[in-house]
Amino acid sequence: MADRLPSAGGPRAGHLHLQPAARPPLLQTRAYAEAAVRAAHHPGATSEQIDGGADLVMRRQELLDRSGGPRLWAVLDRKALTDPPLTRSGDRLEQVDALVSAAKRPNIAVQIARPSAETGYLYHGAPFTLLRFPERDRPDMLVLHLLHGSVLVEDRRQAEDYRQAFARLSLSAFRVDRTSGVLDEVRGTLTG
């Protein structure tokens, strides 16, 4: 598993992603991306704006298919899996199935957070992405995903604080090799 994930001792390039209330865009189906864009815009958003936003998400996902492309390590909150912004049950199941497929890819690691009552750890911050680069002298970059858009934070100390929060959450989450089983349980709740 360690060779699949960005770590201090292994390859550094990749994205460490924590977005408790939603799935990271790199793991969204088209239907989820449309629902997320619709929810982020004001009520008067046009279908062209929604389609354009969802198209952008889909194009960004192509980065994961490139040879030498980024690696993704995402920790997802179970509530985001059981209460997505999707109204059709077929779309919900498609999203869970897409996560199962993504979790099997060698450049993607997906973990599901365990309930804080079990772990004693509850993350209270904004959703974020840490961008790691292959060059060791290049610092991690922190992207906070806030209400009105994403903000790049260049302060190394803040990036380190979020890296530690990610590490703590990933250590308290279900192991990567349990992801498929947890997603199967979630799928059962969506079909039952």
C-alpha angles and dihedrals in degrees: 000000000000093000089057096055135065108255141155092257099042138043110325104202113109151076123276105199133190119173109155100186099043145017117270111259091243088065100042126114118226091260092050092047091052091049092048092049091046091051092048095052126070118265092266095062112139124232087246091058091048093046091046092052093047090047089055091052091050092049091050090054089062087072089073090058095055120103106254090012124146126295119229128210112182131180111201129196112235090227089062087057097048097040107037123162089255122113100190116077090216090059091049092051092045089054093051090047090050090053091050090052093046092050089059094058117102094230096048129070119185124188129181117220115240117229112281089233087067098042104033089226125110120176110219103181136095121283109271147179124212113206113208123192131206092239108087092208091057110087125230114264121223121214116190115201104216135175096270099034144304123306125204111222114199098182106117093207092056091046089052091050090054092044088056091047089051091048092050093048094046090051091051094044126088110282117262091250089060095054096094091051093048091048090050088055090050090048089053091054090051094051098037 
